[in-house]
Amino acid sequence: MAALGRRRSDADIFVEFGLTPVQYFRRLEQILVKKHFLHSLGITPTVSAQLQLICQVRLACHSTKNALAHDDTRLSTR
């Protein structure tokens, strides 16, 4: 487990769960929309909304990085 105060990275997620960061955040996002499941775990709607926002931001960042990389590749092949 990561030491307290240490910033977690995408690599930590991959090592601990065996998923890519995108897979992890997509799965978490799918779980967070299951309100009855979250209620049974004691996760409040406020916390759920905050976690959903984190997932959306992380997935959007990944999409942006991929789009920029794709544009760079297109430009370098011209």
Secondary structure, DSSP 8 states (H G I E B T S, - for coil): ---TT----HHHHHHHHSS-HHHHHHHHHHHHT-HHHHHHHT--HHHHHHHHHHHHHHHHHHHHHHHHHHHHHHHHT-
